[in-house]
Amino acid sequence: MNRMTGAQALIKALEYEDVDIVFGVPGGAILPAYDPLYDSPIRHILARHEQGAGHMAEGYAWATGRVGVCIA
């Protein structure tokens, strides 16, 4: 059985849902999720503030019709 961390499971779930871009601010409790994100094909867009990352994800969803993901 292959074991994985919660952070790895999160990124695998995003990959399974065909997410290609996430918006976010690394730091604090979400920081461990950035390790498996480094090895993932998912592109990360750095925001300067959590609220901005949320707006970016929503704008992306409206503009593309795809899922907008914010991690902060």
Rosetta constraint file for C-alpha pairs under 8 A:
AtomPair CA 4 CA 8 HARMONIC 5.91 0.50
AtomPair CA 4 CA 9 HARMONIC 6.55 0.50
AtomPair CA 5 CA 9 HARMONIC 6.26 0.50
AtomPair CA 6 CA 10 HARMONIC 6.13 0.50
AtomPair CA 7 CA 11 HARMONIC 6.40 0.50
AtomPair CA 7 CA 32 HARMONIC 6.27 0.50
AtomPair CA 7 CA 33 HARMONIC 4.53 0.50
AtomPair CA 7 CA 34 HARMONIC 7.88 0.50
AtomPair CA 7 CA 35 HARMONIC 7.95 0.50
AtomPair CA 7 CA 36 HARMONIC 6.83 0.50
AtomPair CA 8 CA 12 HARMONIC 6.10 0.50
AtomPair CA 8 CA 33 HARMONIC 7.06 0.50
AtomPair CA 8 CA 36 HARMONIC 5.62 0.50
AtomPair CA 9 CA 13 HARMONIC 6.03 0.50
AtomPair CA 10 CA 14 HARMONIC 6.36 0.50
AtomPair CA 10 CA 33 HARMONIC 7.50 0.50
AtomPair CA 11 CA 15 HARMONIC 6.19 0.50
AtomPair CA 11 CA 33 HARMONIC 7.41 0.50
AtomPair CA 11 CA 36 HARMONIC 6.73 0.50
AtomPair CA 11 CA 37 HARMONIC 6.37 0.50
AtomPair CA 11 CA 40 HARMONIC 7.59 0.50
AtomPair CA 12 CA 16 HARMONIC 6.05 0.50
AtomPair CA 13 CA 17 HARMONIC 6.26 0.50
AtomPair CA 14 CA 18 HARMONIC 6.43 0.50
AtomPair CA 14 CA 19 HARMONIC 5.42 0.50
AtomPair CA 15 CA 19 HARMONIC 5.57 0.50
AtomPair CA 15 CA 20 HARMONIC 7.42 0.50
AtomPair CA 15 CA 42 HARMONIC 7.25 0.50
AtomPair CA 19 CA 42 HARMONIC 6.81 0.50
AtomPair CA 19 CA 66 HARMONIC 7.85 0.50
AtomPair CA 19 CA 67 HARMONIC 6.67 0.50
AtomPair CA 19 CA 69 HARMONIC 7.88 0.50
AtomPair CA 20 CA 41 HARMONIC 7.15 0.50
AtomPair CA 20 CA 42 HARMONIC 4.67 0.50
AtomPair CA 20 CA 43 HARMONIC 6.04 0.50
AtomPair CA 21 CA 42 HARMONIC 5.45 0.50
AtomPair CA 21 CA 43 HARMONIC 4.66 0.50
AtomPair CA 21 CA 44 HARMONIC 5.79 0.50
AtomPair CA 21 CA 45 HARMONIC 7.20 0.50
AtomPair CA 21 CA 68 HARMONIC 7.65 0.50
AtomPair CA 21 CA 69 HARMONIC 7.26 0.50
AtomPair CA 22 CA 42 HARMONIC 7.10 0.50
AtomPair CA 22 CA 43 HARMONIC 6.31 0.50
AtomPair CA 22 CA 44 HARMONIC 5.01 0.50
AtomPair CA 22 CA 45 HARMONIC 6.21 0.50
AtomPair CA 22 CA 57 HARMONIC 7.27 0.50
AtomPair CA 22 CA 68 HARMONIC 6.99 0.50
AtomPair CA 22 CA 69 HARMONIC 4.94 0.50
AtomPair CA 22 CA 70 HARMONIC 5.78 0.50
AtomPair CA 22 CA 71 HARMONIC 7.02 0.50
AtomPair CA 23 CA 44 HARMONIC 5.80 0.50
AtomPair CA 23 CA 45 HARMONIC 4.75 0.50
AtomPair CA 23 CA 46 HARMONIC 6.07 0.50
AtomPair CA 23 CA 47 HARMONIC 6.67 0.50
AtomPair CA 23 CA 53 HARMONIC 5.32 0.50
AtomPair CA 23 CA 54 HARMONIC 7.44 0.50
AtomPair CA 23 CA 56 HARMONIC 6.80 0.50
AtomPair CA 23 CA 57 HARMONIC 6.10 0.50
AtomPair CA 23 CA 69 HARMONIC 6.18 0.50
AtomPair CA 23 CA 70 HARMONIC 4.78 0.50
AtomPair CA 23 CA 71 HARMONIC 6.26 0.50
AtomPair CA 24 CA 44 HARMONIC 7.24 0.50
AtomPair CA 24 CA 45 HARMONIC 6.46 0.50
AtomPair CA 24 CA 46 HARMONIC 5.47 0.50
AtomPair CA 24 CA 47 HARMONIC 5.57 0.50
AtomPair CA 24 CA 50 HARMONIC 6.68 0.50
AtomPair CA 24 CA 53 HARMONIC 5.22 0.50
AtomPair CA 24 CA 54 HARMONIC 7.85 0.50
AtomPair CA 24 CA 70 HARMONIC 5.36 0.50
AtomPair CA 24 CA 71 HARMONIC 4.66 0.50
AtomPair CA 24 CA 72 HARMONIC 5.13 0.50
AtomPair CA 25 CA 46 HARMONIC 5.97 0.50
AtomPair CA 25 CA 47 HARMONIC 5.65 0.50
AtomPair CA 25 CA 48 HARMONIC 6.75 0.50
AtomPair CA 25 CA 49 HARMONIC 6.61 0.50
AtomPair CA 25 CA 50 HARMONIC 6.19 0.50
AtomPair CA 25 CA 53 HARMONIC 7.26 0.50
AtomPair CA 25 CA 71 HARMONIC 6.75 0.50
AtomPair CA 25 CA 72 HARMONIC 4.93 0.50
AtomPair CA 26 CA 30 HARMONIC 6.56 0.50
AtomPair CA 26 CA 31 HARMONIC 5.48 0.50
AtomPair CA 26 CA 34 HARMONIC 7.25 0.50
AtomPair CA 26 CA 71 HARMONIC 7.91 0.50
AtomPair CA 26 CA 72 HARMONIC 6.25 0.50
AtomPair CA 27 CA 31 HARMONIC 4.81 0.50
AtomPair CA 27 CA 72 HARMONIC 7.39 0.50
AtomPair CA 30 CA 34 HARMONIC 7.37 0.50
AtomPair CA 30 CA 71 HARMONIC 7.22 0.50
AtomPair CA 30 CA 72 HARMONIC 6.22 0.50
AtomPair CA 31 CA 35 HARMONIC 7.70 0.50
AtomPair CA 33 CA 37 HARMONIC 6.48 0.50
AtomPair CA 34 CA 38 HARMONIC 6.27 0.50
AtomPair CA 35 CA 39 HARMONIC 7.46 0.50
AtomPair CA 36 CA 40 HARMONIC 6.45 0.50
AtomPair CA 37 CA 41 HARMONIC 7.85 0.50
AtomPair CA 37 CA 42 HARMONIC 6.85 0.50
AtomPair CA 46 CA 53 HARMONIC 7.77 0.50
AtomPair CA 47 CA 52 HARMONIC 6.29 0.50
AtomPair CA 47 CA 53 HARMONIC 5.35 0.50
AtomPair CA 48 CA 52 HARMONIC 6.93 0.50
AtomPair CA 48 CA 53 HARMONIC 7.68 0.50
AtomPair CA 49 CA 53 HARMONIC 6.40 0.50
AtomPair CA 50 CA 54 HARMONIC 6.40 0.50
AtomPair CA 50 CA 72 HARMONIC 5.84 0.50
AtomPair CA 51 CA 55 HARMONIC 6.38 0.50
AtomPair CA 52 CA 56 HARMONIC 6.06 0.50
AtomPair CA 53 CA 57 HARMONIC 6.16 0.50
AtomPair CA 53 CA 70 HARMONIC 5.89 0.50
AtomPair CA 53 CA 71 HARMONIC 7.75 0.50
AtomPair CA 53 CA 72 HARMONIC 7.77 0.50
AtomPair CA 54 CA 58 HARMONIC 6.23 0.50
AtomPair CA 54 CA 69 HARMONIC 7.83 0.50
AtomPair CA 54 CA 70 HARMONIC 5.52 0.50
AtomPair CA 55 CA 59 HARMONIC 6.04 0.50
AtomPair CA 56 CA 60 HARMONIC 6.06 0.50
AtomPair CA 57 CA 61 HARMONIC 6.21 0.50
AtomPair CA 57 CA 68 HARMONIC 4.34 0.50
AtomPair CA 57 CA 69 HARMONIC 5.45 0.50
AtomPair CA 57 CA 70 HARMONIC 5.80 0.50
AtomPair CA 58 CA 62 HARMONIC 6.24 0.50
AtomPair CA 58 CA 68 HARMONIC 5.70 0.50
AtomPair CA 58 CA 69 HARMONIC 8.00 0.50
AtomPair CA 59 CA 63 HARMONIC 6.02 0.50
AtomPair CA 59 CA 68 HARMONIC 7.78 0.50
AtomPair CA 60 CA 64 HARMONIC 5.93 0.50
AtomPair CA 60 CA 65 HARMONIC 7.77 0.50
AtomPair CA 60 CA 66 HARMONIC 7.48 0.50
AtomPair CA 60 CA 67 HARMONIC 7.89 0.50
AtomPair CA 60 CA 68 HARMONIC 5.84 0.50
AtomPair CA 61 CA 65 HARMONIC 5.14 0.50
AtomPair CA 61 CA 66 HARMONIC 5.13 0.50
AtomPair CA 61 CA 67 HARMONIC 5.42 0.50
AtomPair CA 61 CA 68 HARMONIC 4.75 0.50
AtomPair CA 62 CA 66 HARMONIC 7.77 0.50
